[in-house]
Amino acid sequence: MNLFPRKFPKDEDGQVLKMLYKDGVDFKQLQNVDFFVAVPDKESGESVLKELGDNGFNCELEQDEDTEEYTCYCFVKMLLNHEDIVNIQKQLDELSKPYDGYTDGWGVMVD
């Protein structure tokens, strides 16, 4: 057992990582991380989907039935590392910006 608490940056991503760590997620195992890219409409979403796919991301476009908002979900199998998570979000942001999209967080399914 680790006697010293793990240190995480004090930003939003660091807080999510800290919560996952406290929930017992194994940071030494690859995790399925979902990154969310908000888009203004279906047409923009399809353009973002193509752009992200062309850049090696595995994504799908979904519409929320309640809000009718569109989101591209991008799936990345990776180790939970703050710097990598921040860098992927920056990359998704840059790729989706020409289509009025923007990164809107990320998550990991925990048992």
C-alpha positions as CSV (number, residue, x, y, z in Angstrom):
1,M,0.0,0.0,0.0
2,N,1.2,3.5,-0.9
3,L,1.8,5.4,2.3
4,F,2.3,8.7,0.5
5,P,-0.6,10.3,-1.2
6,R,-0.1,10.8,-4.9
7,K,0.2,14.5,-6.0
8,F,-2.0,15.8,-8.7
9,P,-2.1,19.3,-10.3
10,K,-4.7,21.6,-8.8
11,D,-6.6,22.1,-12.1
12,E,-9.9,20.4,-13.2
13,D,-8.1,17.5,-14.9
14,G,-5.9,17.0,-11.8
15,Q,-9.0,16.9,-9.6
16,V,-10.6,14.2,-11.8
17,L,-7.4,12.1,-11.7
18,K,-7.3,12.5,-7.9
19,M,-10.9,11.3,-7.6
20,L,-10.2,8.3,-9.9
21,Y,-7.0,7.5,-7.8
22,K,-9.1,7.6,-4.6
23,D,-11.7,5.4,-6.2
24,G,-8.9,2.7,-6.7
25,V,-8.4,3.0,-10.4
26,D,-5.1,1.4,-11.4
27,F,-2.9,4.0,-12.9
28,K,-0.4,1.4,-14.1
29,Q,-3.0,-0.2,-16.4
30,L,-4.2,1.1,-19.7
31,Q,-7.7,2.7,-19.3
32,N,-10.4,3.5,-21.9
33,V,-10.6,7.3,-21.7
34,D,-13.5,9.0,-23.4
35,F,-12.9,12.6,-24.6
36,F,-15.9,14.8,-25.4
37,V,-15.9,17.4,-28.2
38,A,-19.0,19.6,-28.2
39,V,-20.1,20.7,-31.7
40,P,-22.9,23.2,-32.7
41,D,-24.8,20.9,-35.1
42,K,-24.8,17.6,-37.0
43,E,-23.1,19.1,-40.0
44,S,-20.2,20.5,-37.9
45,G,-20.1,17.2,-36.0
46,E,-19.7,15.1,-39.1
47,S,-16.8,17.4,-40.2
48,V,-15.2,17.2,-36.8
49,L,-15.6,13.4,-36.9
50,K,-13.9,13.2,-40.3
51,E,-11.1,15.5,-39.2
52,L,-10.4,13.6,-36.0
53,G,-10.6,10.3,-37.8
54,D,-8.0,11.6,-40.3
55,N,-5.8,12.4,-37.4
56,G,-5.9,8.9,-35.9
57,F,-8.8,9.3,-33.4
58,N,-11.5,6.7,-33.0
59,C,-14.7,8.8,-32.5
60,E,-18.4,8.7,-32.9
61,L,-21.0,11.4,-33.1
62,E,-24.1,11.4,-30.9
63,Q,-27.0,13.7,-30.2
64,D,-28.4,14.1,-26.7
65,E,-32.2,13.3,-26.9
66,D,-33.0,15.8,-24.1
67,T,-30.9,18.8,-25.1
68,E,-30.6,17.9,-28.8
69,E,-26.9,18.9,-28.6
70,Y,-24.2,17.0,-30.5
71,T,-21.1,15.6,-29.1
72,C,-18.2,13.7,-30.6
73,Y,-17.0,11.0,-28.3
74,C,-13.3,10.0,-28.9
75,F,-12.0,6.8,-27.4
76,V,-8.3,6.6,-26.4
77,K,-6.8,3.6,-24.6
78,M,-4.0,5.1,-22.5
79,L,-2.4,5.4,-19.1
80,L,-3.9,8.0,-16.9
81,N,-1.3,10.8,-17.1
82,H,-2.1,14.4,-16.5
83,E,0.2,15.8,-19.2
84,D,-1.0,13.3,-21.9
85,I,-4.7,14.1,-21.0
86,V,-4.1,17.8,-21.3
87,N,-2.2,17.4,-24.6
88,I,-4.9,15.2,-26.2
89,Q,-7.5,17.8,-25.2
90,K,-5.4,20.6,-26.8
91,Q,-5.1,18.5,-30.0
92,L,-8.8,17.8,-30.1
93,D,-9.5,21.5,-29.5
94,E,-7.2,22.6,-32.3
95,L,-8.6,20.0,-34.8
96,S,-12.3,20.8,-34.0
97,K,-12.0,24.7,-33.7
98,P,-12.4,25.3,-37.5
99,Y,-15.8,23.6,-37.2
100,D,-16.8,25.6,-34.1
101,G,-16.2,22.6,-31.9
102,Y,-14.3,22.5,-28.6
103,T,-13.2,19.9,-26.0
104,D,-15.7,19.5,-23.2
105,G,-14.0,17.2,-20.8
106,W,-13.2,13.5,-20.5
107,G,-14.0,10.5,-18.4
108,V,-13.2,7.0,-17.5
109,M,-15.8,4.2,-16.7
110,V,-15.1,2.8,-13.3
111,D,-16.5,-0.5,-11.9
